């Protein structure tokens, strides 16, 4: 009879301590629901799309908000993902001592990670009540807009987005936090 494997779950405080000690130096890791997940390597197509989305977001974000690229967000005691882009309140100096905890918008640029970004990250972000989550789908050339987070026992982390819209050019998308900030979907795609 074989003994089942036991997984070691990490909390955010432990993870941050190890990061501070340099234990994971150079390793592309994210803390997702207590587990260390290796982040997707970036090719030039993926990286250039992140830059394009960054430019489009910065053009509409009003003062008092910042766009962070591939920087951690503290969602709960066991999750500190690094979304491709996060729109958060405040000024850059506000996050010297801790990562932002209440992003208004999270964006993932996805090619090989599409299924993970839809199911796992989508459920994680919904559980954290992130109101607006976008996936720039490089495979289909669309932007998926996820809104209205709520409980769902069948979802990976017990939550999901109730509203999902797939947008292709020439459509536009408006972030929930900035009703006057209209972005052409074409400006978010490579």
Secondary structure, DSSP 8 states (H G I E B T S, - for coil): -----------HHHHHHHHHTTTTTT--EEEETTEEEE-----HHHHHHHHHHHHHHHHH--TTEEEEES-----BTTBB---SEEEEES-GGGGSSS--S--SEEEEEESTTHHHIIIIIHHHHHHTT-SEEEEEETTTTEEEEEEEEEE-TTSTTSEEEEEEEEE-TT-EEE-TT-TT-EEEGGGG--
